[in-house]
Amino acid sequence: MMNISKNNILGVCLLASAMVFTSCSEKKKKEVSEIEEPVIKVLSIDEQIDEIMNMWPGTYNNDKQIAEVESNGDKVWRLDDSGEDGWLHLQSHYIKLNAPTIGENVLYVEEYRDHDPSATYRQRIYTIAKDSLGEQIRVKMWPFKDKTKYVGAWENMSILDSLSVEEISAFPDICDLIVKNMDGKYNMKMNGRDCTFGSKTFNYEVMLSEGMFSYRDKITDKETDSVISTAANYAYHNLDLIKK
């Protein structure tokens, strides 16, 4: 009969235990890995446009942000120009518009300050489309030629039923917002110094996510890059979705 010492038996037991422990550890790691790495669907360009058009429409304001700003003693730039260069208090309306003569995906945009609908801050038509190569989404902004005719249209969209492309004038392509999908958020911004007219360069940037629309903008000197105009030191204004 083979003579097996106690030391040999102990060694075999320890080796078996180590193998079992290693197997369990690897299994556990695999299970944790599968939990931590969910499958993320990669959206096509067309699907991204659809998601933006579903996500963006609604009424937004930054009441919460302004309350926090004021509680911190920071400046709020009011209509009477008190707190100049500070934070802007904004209400924004983004409304999907059926206007096939203008574009396939169209938004009507109207924003005003300090809860005063007559204090129009921004009024635009946005068209959202693929570039000529079909590889990139771009947002084109169309100001209204008549600055007062359609003010308040967010309350009565029927007044835009007769809107024609002749009543709006698109900013040139150099001022389009270039869109990037960032894990369910959409960053939209002008390309560097492209949007330059004369001695001034314009930059406007948007971050769109579910339930929030954030933006910042500034005008800088083309030669020196010094800031000519901005609000809150070019920080993001965060507007919460308050009505879909």
Salt bridges, closest charged atoms under 4 A:
ASP46 OD1 - LYS130 NZ 3.19
GLU47 OE2 - LYS41 NZ 3.62
ASP63 OD1 - HIS89 NE2 2.78
ASP63 OD1 - HIS115 NE2 3.14
GLU70 OE2 - ARG78 NH2 2.93
GLU111 OE1 - ARG122 NH1 2.46
ASP114 OD1 - ARG78 NH1 2.97
GLU167 OE2 - LYS149 NZ 2.80
ASP173 OD1 - LYS140 NZ 2.59
ASP176 OD2 - ARG138 NE 3.17
ASP176 OD1 - LYS140 NZ 2.90
GLU205 OE1 - ARG216 NH2 3.04
ASP217 OD2 - ARG122 NH2 3.05
ASP225 OD1 - ARG193 NH2 3.62
